[in-house]
Amino acid sequence: MKRIFKNTALYIGIVSTLVATSCKPEIEGFQTTPGEANFSKYIAVGNSLTAGFADGGLYLEGQQVAFPNLIAEQLRQVGGGDFRSPFFSENERNGSGYLQLKDLVNGQPVMENITDNLAYREPGKLSKYTDDVENLGVPGMRLDLSKFGPFGAANMYFERLLQDGDVGTKTYMDFATEKNHTFFSFWLGNNDVLGNAMNGAVTNPEDPTTVLTETATFEHAYREFITKLTENQQKGVVATIPDVTAIPFFTTVTRGTLIAAVKAESGQDVQDLYIEIGTGTSRAASDDDLFILPFASAGLLGNTSGENPAPYGLHPSNPIESKYVLDSDEVTAIQARVKAFNNIIKKVAEEEELALADAHAYLNRVQKPGIVYNGVAVNASFITGNAFSLDGVHLTPMGNALIANLFIEAINKQYRSRIPKVDASKYRGVRFP
């Protein structure tokens, strides 16, 4: 195999961006009150964002700063009770393993995988945690799969929380709605679009997490879940789904950065990249096409082989495979599905008189123009933006604190509560070497 150039880090230059919107601090002498809600037994229903997944893995530090844990700490000031999370032990603090920023070489990031102090009892299975918990976040959980018992055997994060006799039979919906709660947060649905998007909108028939959930399926499951959570008149807060195409996983590696890297490392005057689109044909890439973050380090661009001597991605006969790129039509379809899901979420929240945290609107504001919190710039830039962790999808500790505040604001507005917000400046963004 011949390579035209090295496909080195194509992510970004490590440059801070000035942003325009600020967050106001709490007023001194703030008087707390639960208002119209009972926070004595708060549970958090959700996926990896709820669990504290970050940097491509689930590990103790991320679990500790998951946004529901930060909310629960504030709720203790208004009658909130114990809020237990399935923390990894100190000896297994690195959990499933995760990415760490090892170095910056010429302004480009060098990552390393953390592989010590892991929490596997055997390959593909994490150490069991079957004590009572209130943080019910399960990485990889989808709304459509929340009613599917066998997913408990396929998902190691859910399997970890189940009694052995329930593995493969108990659904996540049943697991989450049997907790005798008084208040809940609910943030599911992101993976019902994200799994498909991260796979370049390519569906793998053997992997249900790559399927784009149908709108009718989403609505039926969403309504059923919320009905069960509110069957005893419990109150809660639900959140909209972010624009998954606006996260660093899709916005960091651009057509322009790829072409610039080819020119810099090969000396060739390259003008176009070529991508495989959903119809199975190829075309020149545009700036509206989104490349996934892992493509930058895949080492493919410009490669040649005996099977196809044309340089990979630089000739229409050997285009960048669809799994590495969301073409503009796929971006439009993903965004339309997110909008449809969010319309359902907003409608159900209104019908059930639940608080609504509009994460879609908020994270779009973080993405552009960004915000300033207590003098700290926060935006969706990869590594330097403070909001997103090294996987380009999940939140940093600071990002979690800001999302906790978004939920608290929604609760305060809906239930006339006065819950103090988290001081997000106490939490870090990406840790630099």
Phi, psi and chi 1 to 4 in degrees:
 res  aa     phi    psi   chi1   chi2   chi3   chi4
   1 MET       -  134.5  176.3  179.0  -72.6      -
   2 LYS  -107.1  138.3  179.0 -177.4  177.6 -177.1
   3 ARG  -114.4  133.6  -68.8 -164.8   58.9 -170.0
   4 ILE   -75.9  -36.3  -69.6  179.7      -      -
   5 PHE  -157.0  166.5   70.4   99.2      -      -
   6 LYS   -78.8  128.4  -64.1  178.7 -178.1  178.6
   7 ASN   -89.7   72.0 -168.9    8.5      -      -
   8 THR   -77.2 -175.3   54.7      -      -      -
   9 ALA   -55.5  122.2      -      -      -      -
  10 LEU  -116.3   23.0  -57.6  168.8      -      -
  11 TYR   -73.4  -70.2  -56.8  113.6      -      -
  12 ILE  -161.8  166.4   53.0  167.9      -      -
  13 GLY   -86.5  141.7      -      -      -      -
  14 ILE   -80.2   85.0  -56.0  -60.0      -      -
  15 VAL  -128.2  129.9  178.9      -      -      -
  16 SER   -74.8  148.5  -62.4      -      -      -
  17 THR  -115.3  133.7  -57.9      -      -      -
  18 LEU   -78.0  138.8  -67.7  176.3      -      -
  19 VAL  -130.6  168.5  -69.1      -      -      -
  20 ALA  -113.3  -16.7      -      -      -      -
  21 THR  -102.2  139.7  -51.7      -      -      -
  22 SER  -117.1  159.8   64.0      -      -      -
  23 CYS  -109.7  137.2  -67.2      -      -      -
  24 LYS   -87.2  140.8  -63.3  178.7 -179.5  178.9
  25 PRO   -74.8  166.4   27.9  -34.5      -      -
  26 GLU   -65.9  148.8  -68.1  -76.0   -4.2      -
  27 ILE   -80.2  135.9  -61.7  172.9      -      -
  28 GLU   -64.1  145.3  -70.2 -173.5   13.6      -
  29 GLY    80.1   17.8      -      -      -      -
  30 PHE   -59.7  124.9 -176.2   84.0      -      -
  31 GLN   -95.3  119.8  -62.9  -62.7  -46.7      -
  32 THR   -84.0  148.2   61.6      -      -      -
  33 THR  -161.0  143.7  174.8      -      -      -
  34 PRO   -74.2  -13.4   27.2  -35.1      -      -
  35 GLY    64.4 -129.4      -      -      -      -
  36 GLU   -97.1   12.0  -59.3  167.0   -2.8      -
  37 ALA  -117.2  155.1      -      -      -      -
  38 ASN  -111.9  111.3  177.6   -2.5      -      -
  39 PHE  -101.7   15.3  -59.2  111.5      -      -
  40 SER   -65.2  -27.4   59.3      -      -      -
  41 LYS  -136.4   88.9 -179.8   68.1  178.5  -64.9
  42 TYR   -93.5  131.1  161.3   51.9      -      -
  43 ILE  -122.1  152.1   64.0  169.3      -      -
  44 ALA  -119.3  118.2      -      -      -      -
  45 VAL  -104.9  130.9  179.7      -      -      -
  46 GLY   172.1 -164.1      -      -      -      -
  47 ASN  -112.3 -141.1   49.4   41.5      -      -
  48 SER   -63.9  -34.2   51.5      -      -      -
  49 LEU   -63.1  -37.6  -67.4  165.8      -      -
  50 THR   -72.1  -36.0  -61.4      -      -      -
  51 ALA   -73.5  -21.7      -      -      -      -
  52 GLY    94.7   17.5      -      -      -      -
  53 PHE   -58.4  137.3 -165.9   99.8      -      -
  54 ALA  -160.9  156.3      -      -      -      -
  55 ASP    55.9   31.3  -57.3  -45.2      -      -
  56 GLY    80.3   13.1      -      -      -      -
  57 GLY  -160.4  171.0      -      -      -      -
  58 LEU  -109.1  117.2 -174.3   66.5      -      -
  59 TYR  -143.1  167.9   60.2  103.6      -      -
  60 LEU   -59.0  -47.4 -178.9   57.4      -      -
  61 GLU   -59.6  -43.0 -175.8 -167.2    3.9      -
  62 GLY   -63.0  -40.8      -      -      -      -
  63 GLN   -60.2  -41.7  -69.4  179.4  -56.4      -
  64 GLN   -66.2  -30.3  -69.0  169.7  -27.1      -
  65 VAL  -106.1   15.7  -63.6      -      -      -
  66 ALA   -57.0  142.4      -      -      -      -
  67 PHE   -57.7  -34.0   78.1   87.9      -      -
  68 PRO   -64.6  -33.1  -23.1   36.0      -      -
  69 ASN   -65.7  -37.4  -68.5  -32.5      -      -
  70 LEU   -69.4  -38.7  -55.3 -176.5      -      -
  71 ILE   -62.7  -46.9  -67.8  173.6      -      -
  72 ALA   -59.1  -37.1      -      -      -      -
  73 GLU   -62.3  -39.2 -173.8   63.7   30.8      -
  74 GLN   -72.3  -34.1  -58.1  -52.9  101.7      -
  75 LEU   -66.4  -23.4  -67.6 -178.1      -      -
  76 ARG   -60.8  -22.4  -70.0 -169.3  178.0   94.4
  77 GLN   -80.0   -8.5  -58.1 -179.7   54.0      -
  78 VAL  -129.9   33.3  -70.0      -      -      -
  79 GLY    96.7    7.1      -      -      -      -
  80 GLY   -69.1  145.0      -      -      -      -
  81 GLY  -100.4 -155.7      -      -      -      -
  82 ASP   -61.8  141.9  -69.7  -21.8      -      -
  83 PHE  -134.2  104.1 -173.5   81.1      -      -
  84 ARG  -102.5  140.8  -64.8  160.5  -69.0 -169.4
  85 SER  -121.1  152.1  -65.3      -      -      -
  86 PRO   -80.1   63.3   30.1  -35.3      -      -
  87 PHE   -63.9  143.9  -69.6  146.7      -      -
  88 PHE   -71.5  150.9  -66.9  114.0      -      -
  89 SER   -70.8  165.0   68.7      -      -      -
  90 GLU   -61.0  -36.8 -178.1   59.6   31.7      -
  91 ASN   -68.3  -21.8  -70.8  -22.2      -      -
  92 GLU  -118.8   34.9  -63.3 -179.7  -24.9      -
  93 ARG   -63.8  -21.9   61.0 -174.5  176.6  -84.5
  94 ASN   -90.5    4.9  -66.3  -30.0      -      -
  95 GLY    52.0 -119.0      -      -      -      -
  96 SER   -84.2   -3.9   63.9      -      -      -
  97 GLY    92.5  156.3      -      -      -      -
  98 TYR  -160.6  173.7   62.5   96.7      -      -
  99 LEU   -91.8  145.4  -70.8  171.3      -      -
 100 GLN  -133.2  142.5  179.8  173.3  -82.3      -
 101 LEU   -77.7  112.0 -172.9   59.3      -      -
 102 LYS   -87.1  -37.9 -179.6 -179.0  179.6 -179.8
 103 ASP  -163.6  164.9 -161.0    1.2      -      -
 104 LEU  -122.1  118.3  -67.1  171.9      -      -
 105 VAL  -114.1  113.5  178.2      -      -      -
 106 ASN    54.3   38.8  -63.0  -38.0      -      -
 107 GLY    80.3    3.4      -      -      -      -
 108 GLN  -108.4  143.5  -57.3  -65.0  -18.0      -
 109 PRO   -78.0  140.9   28.5  -33.8      -      -
 110 VAL  -117.7  120.3  177.7      -      -      -
 111 MET  -100.7  157.0  -48.0  -74.4 -171.5      -
 112 GLU  -139.3  149.3   65.4  177.3  -11.9      -
 113 ASN   -87.5  131.0  -74.0  -54.9      -      -
 114 ILE   -84.6  120.2  -60.2  -58.6      -      -
 115 THR  -125.5    6.5   58.0      -      -      -
 116 ASP  -100.0  163.9   63.0  -24.6      -      -
 117 ASN    50.3   45.2  -61.8  107.1      -      -
 118 LEU   -83.7  171.9  -59.1 -175.6      -      -
 119 ALA  -120.8   36.2      -      -      -      -
 120 TYR   -92.7  127.1  -67.8   95.9      -      -
 121 ARG   -84.9  -21.6   66.6 -175.8 -166.2  -87.9
 122 GLU  -164.0  164.6   59.0 -178.6   86.1      -
 123 PRO   -55.0  127.4  -28.7   37.0      -      -
 124 GLY    81.3    2.8      -      -      -      -
 125 LYS  -134.5  124.0  -69.3 -173.0  177.8 -178.3
 126 LEU   -84.4  162.3  -66.0  166.9      -      -
 127 SER   -57.7  136.6  -61.3      -      -      -
 128 LYS   -67.2  147.1  -79.2  -76.1 -167.6  177.8
 129 TYR  -142.8   99.5 -168.4  102.3      -      -
 130 THR  -118.2   15.1   53.0      -      -      -
 131 ASP   -73.0  169.2  -67.9  -19.7      -      -
 132 ASP   -64.0  139.1  -72.5  -21.5      -      -
 133 VAL  -138.8  154.0  -68.7      -      -      -
 134 GLU  -110.1  -24.9  -77.4   73.8   44.5      -
 135 ASN   -84.5  106.0 -172.0  -26.2      -      -
 136 LEU  -101.9   17.1  -49.1  176.7      -      -
 137 GLY   -62.5  131.9      -      -      -      -
 138 VAL  -126.8  109.9  169.6      -      -      -
 139 PRO   -53.6  136.4  -29.0   37.6      -      -
 140 GLY    86.6   -6.5      -      -      -      -
 141 MET   -69.8  134.9 -175.7   53.4   61.5      -
 142 ARG  -118.0  155.6  -66.1  164.0   52.7  109.3
 143 LEU   -65.7  -41.5 -161.6   58.2      -      -
 144 ASP   -67.6  -28.0   63.7  -18.5      -      -
 145 LEU   -92.2   -2.7  -66.0  176.1      -      -
 146 SER   -69.2  -14.2   67.6      -      -      -
 147 LYS  -105.9   12.0  -60.5  172.8   60.1  177.9
 148 PHE  -112.8  105.4 -174.3   57.7      -      -
 149 GLY   -57.0  -44.6      -      -      -      -
 150 PRO   -60.2  -16.7  -28.6   37.0      -      -
 151 PHE   -64.7  -22.8 -166.0   56.6      -      -
 152 GLY   -66.8  -22.9      -      -      -      -
 153 ALA   -89.7  -28.0      -      -      -      -
 154 ALA   -84.5  -25.8      -      -      -      -
 155 ASN  -103.1  113.6 -179.5  -60.3      -      -
 156 MET   -67.5  -24.8   67.8  177.9 -179.8      -
 157 TYR   -74.2  -35.9  -55.7  102.2      -      -
 158 PHE   -77.3  -40.5 -170.9   26.9      -      -
 159 GLU   -56.6  -35.4 -169.5  -89.3  -12.6      -
 160 ARG   -61.3  -31.6  175.6  179.1 -176.5 -115.4
 161 LEU   -91.7   -7.3  -56.2 -179.2      -      -
 162 LEU   -97.4  144.3  -67.1  172.0      -      -
 163 GLN   -62.5  148.1  -59.6  -71.8  -19.2      -
 164 ASP   -53.9  -39.3  -72.0  -18.4      -      -
 165 GLY   -70.2  -14.2      -      -      -      -
 166 ASP   -97.9  -10.3  -69.3  -27.3      -      -
 167 VAL   -65.5  123.6  174.5      -      -      -
 168 GLY    89.6   -7.8      -      -      -      -
 169 THR  -121.0  -42.3   58.1      -      -      -
 170 LYS   -77.3  132.9  175.4  166.6  -76.7 -168.5
 171 THR   -84.6  158.2   68.5      -      -      -
 172 TYR   -64.3  -36.7  179.7   70.0      -      -
 173 MET   -60.3  -43.6 -171.8  179.1  -66.1      -
 174 ASP   -67.9  -41.4  -71.8  -19.9      -      -
 175 PHE   -57.9  -40.5  173.2   76.2      -      -
 176 ALA   -82.5  -22.8      -      -      -      -
 177 THR  -102.3   12.3   55.8      -      -      -
 178 GLU  -109.3   20.4   61.5 -178.3   18.9      -
 179 LYS   -95.0   -0.4  -58.7  -60.6 -178.4 -177.9
 180 ASN    55.6   50.6 -165.0   28.9      -      -
 181 HIS   -86.7  162.9   61.4  -76.4      -      -
 182 THR  -111.3  -19.0   64.2      -      -      -
 183 PHE  -152.7  148.6 -169.2   85.6      -      -
 184 PHE  -142.6  153.5   66.2   89.7      -      -
 185 SER  -113.1  146.7   61.5      -      -      -
 186 PHE  -139.1  115.6 -172.3   89.2      -      -
 187 TRP  -138.9   76.6 -159.2   10.3      -      -
 188 LEU  -118.8  156.8  -86.5  179.7      -      -
 189 GLY   121.3  -22.2      -      -      -      -
 190 ASN   -57.8  -45.7 -168.8   50.0      -      -
 191 ASN   -70.4  -15.4  -72.2  -29.4      -      -
 192 ASP   -70.4  -13.7  -69.5   73.0      -      -
 193 VAL  -119.1  -34.5  -72.9      -      -      -
 194 LEU   -63.4  -41.4 -178.2   61.8      -      -
 195 GLY   -58.5  -41.8      -      -      -      -
 196 ASN   -68.6  -44.2  179.5 -100.7      -      -
 197 ALA   -63.4  -43.3      -      -      -      -
 198 MET   -66.2  -18.1  -69.6  178.2   69.6      -
 199 ASN   -99.2   22.8 -153.7   42.3      -      -
 200 GLY    65.4   26.2      -      -      -      -
 201 ALA    64.7   20.1      -      -      -      -
 202 VAL   -93.9  123.2  176.4      -      -      -
 203 THR   -92.2  127.4  -62.0      -      -      -
 204 ASN   -97.6  113.6  179.7   -8.5      -      -
 205 PRO   -57.4  -23.6  -21.9   33.0      -      -
 206 GLU   -92.3   -1.1  -62.0 -179.0   -0.7      -
 207 ASP  -129.1   98.8 -176.3   -2.5      -      -
 208 PRO   -64.7  -16.6   23.1  -33.2      -      -
 209 THR   -74.9   -8.7   66.5      -      -      -
 210 THR   -95.4   -1.2   65.3      -      -      -
 211 VAL   -84.1  139.8  174.5      -      -      -
 212 LEU   -85.3  113.6 -174.1   61.5      -      -
 213 THR   -62.4  135.9  -58.8      -      -      -
 214 GLU   -68.1  146.8  -64.9  -66.8  -25.0      -
 215 THR   -60.7  -42.3  -57.0      -      -      -
 216 ALA   -64.5  -39.1      -      -      -      -
 217 THR   -64.0  -42.6  -59.5      -      -      -
 218 PHE   -61.1  -48.5 -177.0   94.0      -      -
 219 GLU   -62.9  -42.7 -179.7  166.9   13.3      -
 220 HIS   -62.3  -46.6 -176.8  -89.6      -      -
 221 ALA   -68.1  -39.5      -      -      -      -
 222 TYR   -63.1  -48.1 -161.1   93.5      -      -
 223 ARG   -63.7  -40.4  -72.7 -173.4  175.3  -81.7
 224 GLU   -64.2  -43.1 -177.3  177.7   -8.5      -
 225 PHE   -63.1  -48.1 -143.1  136.3      -      -
 226 ILE   -66.7  -37.2  -64.3  -60.6      -      -
 227 THR   -59.2  -41.3  -64.2      -      -      -
 228 LYS   -70.1  -37.4  -71.1 -173.0  174.6 -176.3
 229 LEU   -71.0  -22.6  -73.5  169.1      -      -
 230 THR  -112.1   13.2   58.3      -      -      -
 231 GLU   -66.1  -19.0   63.1 -177.5    0.3      -
 232 ASN  -110.8   33.1  -68.7  -43.4      -      -
 233 GLN    62.8   26.0  -72.0   71.9   56.1      -
 234 GLN   -67.8  149.0  -65.1  100.1  -37.7      -
 235 LYS   -99.3  163.8  -66.8  176.8  170.8   60.0
 236 GLY  -170.8  179.6      -      -      -      -
 237 VAL  -129.9  132.9   54.5      -      -      -
 238 VAL  -116.6  159.9  -59.6      -      -      -
 239 ALA  -129.3  146.3      -      -      -      -
 240 THR   -75.2  167.6   54.8      -      -      -
 241 ILE   -90.8  131.5  -61.4  166.7      -      -
 242 PRO   -64.1  160.8  -18.1   30.7      -      -
 243 ASP   -73.0   99.7  177.6    2.1      -      -
 244 VAL   -65.3  -20.8  -59.1      -      -      -
 245 THR   -79.8   -3.8   66.1      -      -      -
 246 ALA  -105.1    8.0      -      -      -      -
 247 ILE   -89.6  160.8   60.3  178.2      -      -
 248 PRO   -57.5  -25.0  -26.8   35.0      -      -
 249 PHE   -57.5  -28.4 -171.1   86.6      -      -
 250 PHE  -112.6  -12.8  -66.6  107.6      -      -
 251 THR  -107.9   -6.6   60.7      -      -      -
 252 THR   -83.6  -48.4  -58.6      -      -      -
 253 VAL   -90.2  106.9 -178.2      -      -      -
 254 THR  -110.6  165.3   66.7      -      -      -
 255 ARG   -55.7  -43.8  172.0 -177.8  173.0  -84.2
 256 GLY   -63.7  -42.8      -      -      -      -
 257 THR   -68.0  -35.5   58.6      -      -      -
 258 LEU   -65.8  -46.7  -68.7  168.9      -      -
 259 ILE   -64.0  -40.7  -72.3  177.4      -      -
 260 ALA   -61.8  -37.8      -      -      -      -
 261 ALA   -67.7  -39.8      -      -      -      -
 262 VAL   -61.1  -46.8  174.1      -      -      -
 263 LYS   -63.2  -41.6  -70.5 -179.3  176.5  179.8
 264 ALA   -68.2  -36.4      -      -      -      -
 265 GLU   -97.9  -17.6  -62.2 -166.4   28.1      -
 266 SER  -114.1  -18.2   69.9      -      -      -
 267 GLY    77.0    3.5      -      -      -      -
 268 GLN   -84.3  148.3  -62.1 -176.4   34.1      -
 269 ASP   -89.4   75.2 -175.1   21.0      -      -
 270 VAL   -83.1  133.4  174.4      -      -      -
 271 GLN  -111.5  -26.4  -62.1  -62.3  -40.7      -
 272 ASP  -135.2  149.4  -71.7  -52.4      -      -
 273 LEU  -108.8  154.8  -58.1  176.5      -      -
 274 TYR  -122.7  135.1  -65.7   89.9      -      -
 275 ILE  -124.0  150.5   60.7  170.1      -      -
 276 GLU   -83.4  127.9  179.3 -175.0   32.2      -
 277 ILE  -104.5  171.8   58.7  176.3      -      -
 278 GLY   -55.3  -25.2      -      -      -      -
 279 THR   -78.8   -5.3   58.6      -      -      -
 280 GLY    91.4    0.2      -      -      -      -
 281 THR   -99.4 -178.7   58.4      -      -      -
 282 SER  -127.3  158.8   65.8      -      -      -
 283 ARG  -157.4  168.0   63.4  163.8  171.7   78.8
 284 ALA   -68.3  137.6      -      -      -      -
 285 ALA   -71.9  150.0      -      -      -      -
 286 SER  -116.8  173.3   76.0      -      -      -
 287 ASP   -71.8   -8.7  -69.6  -24.1      -      -
 288 ASP   -88.7   -6.4  -66.3  -34.1      -      -
 289 ASP   -87.4  141.5  -57.8  -45.6      -      -
 290 LEU  -114.3  123.0  -56.3  179.6      -      -
 291 PHE   -92.9  140.3  -62.9   87.8      -      -
 292 ILE   -76.5  150.1   67.7  171.5      -      -
 293 LEU   -55.0  -43.3 -174.1   60.2      -      -
 294 PRO   -62.6  -17.4  -24.4   35.8      -      -
 295 PHE   -63.1  -27.9 -176.4   66.8      -      -
 296 ALA   -61.8  -31.6      -      -      -      -
 297 SER  -110.3   11.7   54.6      -      -      -
 298 ALA   -74.6  -19.0      -      -      -      -
 299 GLY    70.0   31.5      -      -      -      -
 300 LEU  -106.9  -35.8  -64.0  172.7      -      -
 301 LEU   -61.4  123.8 -168.1   58.2      -      -
 302 GLY    90.8   -5.5      -      -      -      -
 303 ASN   -66.4  151.3  -77.8   -4.4      -      -
 304 THR  -127.6  156.9   59.6      -      -      -
 305 SER  -145.9  169.5   67.1      -      -      -
 306 GLY   -63.5  -32.0      -      -      -      -
 307 GLU   -71.5  -35.2  -63.0  177.6   -1.5      -
 308 ASN  -145.9  100.4 -168.0  -25.9      -      -
 309 PRO   -71.8   -9.7   26.2  -34.3      -      -
 310 ALA   -70.8  139.5      -      -      -      -
 311 PRO   -63.8  131.3   22.1  -31.8      -      -
 312 TYR   -60.5  124.0 -175.5   87.8      -      -
 313 GLY    81.6   -7.3      -      -      -      -
 314 LEU  -111.3    3.7  -55.1 -179.3      -      -
 315 HIS  -143.5  139.4 -167.9  -82.8      -      -
 316 PRO   -61.1  -20.9   16.8  -29.7      -      -
 317 SER   -82.0   -9.6   69.2      -      -      -
 318 ASN  -139.1   65.4 -165.0   10.0      -      -
 319 PRO   -76.6  163.1   31.3  -36.9      -      -
 320 ILE   -64.0  127.9  -61.9  168.5      -      -
 321 GLU   -62.8  149.9  -62.5  157.8   89.8      -
 322 SER   -58.1  -29.4 -177.4      -      -      -
 323 LYS   -67.5  -13.4   65.7 -178.5 -179.7  179.8
 324 TYR   -99.8   -1.7  -67.2  117.0      -      -
 325 VAL  -148.7  139.6   59.4      -      -      -
 326 LEU   -96.4  111.5  -81.0  179.1      -      -
 327 ASP   -73.4  167.0   66.3   54.0      -      -
 328 SER   -59.1  -35.1   55.2      -      -      -
 329 ASP   -67.4  -38.1  -71.5  -19.6      -      -
 330 GLU   -68.7  -37.3  -67.9  166.3  -19.7      -
 331 VAL   -59.3  -45.5  171.1      -      -      -
 332 THR   -61.7  -41.5  -61.4      -      -      -
 333 ALA   -66.6  -41.9      -      -      -      -
 334 ILE   -63.1  -46.1  -69.5  -71.6      -      -
 335 GLN   -63.7  -37.1  -68.3  175.6  -20.2      -
 336 ALA   -65.7  -37.8      -      -      -      -
 337 ARG   -69.2  -40.6 -168.1   62.2   55.1   91.3
 338 VAL   -59.9  -43.8  168.7      -      -      -
 339 LYS   -61.1  -42.8 -177.7  177.8  179.8  179.2
 340 ALA   -63.4  -43.2      -      -      -      -
 341 PHE   -63.1  -42.7  -70.6  173.2      -      -
 342 ASN   -67.5  -32.8  -78.2  -21.4      -      -
 343 ASN   -62.4  -38.6  -73.4  -20.8      -      -
 344 ILE   -65.0  -46.7  -67.1  166.2      -      -
 345 ILE   -59.2  -46.7  -67.4  169.2      -      -
 346 LYS   -63.8  -39.2  -68.0  175.3 -178.4  178.2
 347 LYS   -66.5  -44.2 -175.1  176.5 -178.9 -179.5
 348 VAL   -65.2  -41.4  171.6      -      -      -
 349 ALA   -59.6  -42.1      -      -      -      -
 350 GLU   -67.6  -44.1 -178.5  178.9    5.4      -
 351 GLU   -63.6  -38.6  -68.1  172.2   -7.9      -
 352 GLU   -93.6    1.5  -60.5  -64.5  -27.1      -
 353 GLU    56.5   47.3  -61.7 -178.5  -18.6      -
 354 LEU  -100.6  154.5  -60.4  171.8      -      -
 355 ALA   -69.0  146.0      -      -      -      -
 356 LEU  -124.0  117.7  176.1   70.1      -      -
 357 ALA   -97.4  112.3      -      -      -      -
 358 ASP   -86.3   79.8 -164.3  -12.4      -      -
 359 ALA   -65.4  -30.5      -      -      -      -
 360 HIS   -61.3  -51.0 -176.2  -83.5      -      -
 361 ALA   -66.5  -41.4      -      -      -      -
 362 TYR   -66.1  -47.6 -178.6   74.6      -      -
 363 LEU   -70.9  -26.1  -71.0  174.8      -      -
 364 ASN   -66.6  -35.3  -84.8   -5.3      -      -
 365 ARG   -69.5  -37.9 -175.3  157.0   62.8   93.6
 366 VAL   -63.1  -38.9  168.3      -      -      -
 367 GLN   -67.2  -42.7 -162.3 -100.4  -14.1      -
 368 LYS  -159.6  121.5 -175.4 -177.5  -71.8 -172.1
 369 PRO   -89.0   -1.9   34.0  -37.3      -      -
 370 GLY    95.3  171.1      -      -      -      -
 371 ILE  -129.7  167.4   64.8  172.1      -      -
 372 VAL  -122.1  125.0  173.9      -      -      -
 373 TYR  -116.1  115.2 -176.9   91.1      -      -
 374 ASN    46.9   42.9  -75.5   -3.0      -      -
 375 GLY    85.7   -1.8      -      -      -      -
 376 VAL  -102.4  125.7  178.1      -      -      -
 377 ALA   -73.5  132.9      -      -      -      -
 378 VAL  -130.7  121.9 -177.2      -      -      -
 379 ASN  -152.7 -174.4   56.3   63.6      -      -
 380 ALA   -95.8   19.4      -      -      -      -
 381 SER   -66.3  140.2  -63.0      -      -      -
 382 PHE   -67.0  129.3 -173.9   52.3      -      -
 383 ILE    74.8  -50.7  -63.8 -179.4      -      -
 384 THR   -89.7   -9.0   60.9      -      -      -
 385 GLY   -80.7  -11.6      -      -      -      -
 386 ASN    75.2  -17.4  -74.0  -46.7      -      -
 387 ALA   -90.4  -40.1      -      -      -      -
 388 PHE  -111.7  143.2  -71.4   91.4      -      -
 389 SER   -79.7 -173.6   71.0      -      -      -
 390 LEU   -70.9  -10.1  -67.3  173.3      -      -
 391 ASP   -88.5   -5.6   56.1   31.3      -      -
 392 GLY    74.9    7.7      -      -      -      -
 393 VAL  -124.7  -47.1  176.0      -      -      -
 394 HIS   -97.7  169.1  -60.7   92.0      -      -
 395 LEU   -90.0  151.8  -59.2  170.0      -      -
 396 THR   -77.9  171.6   60.8      -      -      -
 397 PRO   -55.2  -40.8  -32.1   38.7      -      -
 398 MET   -64.7  -41.2  178.8  175.9  -74.4      -
 399 GLY   -59.9  -40.2      -      -      -      -
 400 ASN   -63.3  -40.4  -88.6  -73.1      -      -
 401 ALA   -64.2  -39.5      -      -      -      -
 402 LEU   -67.5  -38.5  -66.8  170.5      -      -
 403 ILE   -68.1  -38.5  -72.3  -64.3      -      -
 404 ALA   -56.5  -42.6      -      -      -      -
 405 ASN   -66.6  -35.2  -74.6  -19.4      -      -
 406 LEU   -61.1  -43.5 -179.6   70.6      -      -
 407 PHE   -65.1  -42.8  -84.7   70.8      -      -
 408 ILE   -63.2  -41.9  -71.1  170.9      -      -
 409 GLU   -59.4  -42.2  -71.9  173.3   -1.1      -
 410 ALA   -65.9  -41.1      -      -      -      -
 411 ILE   -63.9  -46.2  -65.3  167.8      -      -
 412 ASN   -59.6  -41.5  -75.8  -15.8      -      -
 413 LYS   -67.6  -44.1  178.8 -179.8  178.4 -179.2
 414 GLN   -75.0  -39.5 -179.5   68.4   24.6      -
 415 TYR  -111.4   13.2  -59.9  116.9      -      -
 416 ARG    54.1   33.9  -58.6 -179.8 -177.0  177.8
 417 SER   -84.1  163.4  -52.4      -      -      -
 418 ARG  -132.6   80.3  -60.9 -172.2   71.0 -178.6
 419 ILE   -99.2  125.3  -55.2  162.5      -      -
 420 PRO   -67.6  146.4   23.6  -32.2      -      -
 421 LYS   -84.5  166.3  -69.8 -167.8  -73.7 -172.6
 422 VAL   -80.2  143.2  177.9      -      -      -
 423 ASP   -83.6   94.0 -177.2   -4.7      -      -
 424 ALA   -66.3  -19.4      -      -      -      -
 425 SER   -69.0  -12.4   62.7      -      -      -
 426 LYS   -81.4   -5.1  -66.5 -178.8  178.2  179.6
 427 TYR  -115.0  146.6  -62.7   88.2      -      -
 428 ARG   -85.3  161.9   66.6  170.8  177.6   84.3
 429 GLY   -91.2 -139.2      -      -      -      -
 430 VAL   -68.7  136.3  167.2      -      -      -
 431 ARG   -81.3  124.3 -179.6 -177.7  -74.8  117.8
 432 PHE   -91.8  151.2  -81.5   72.1      -      -
 433 PRO   -68.0      -   23.6  -32.7      -      -
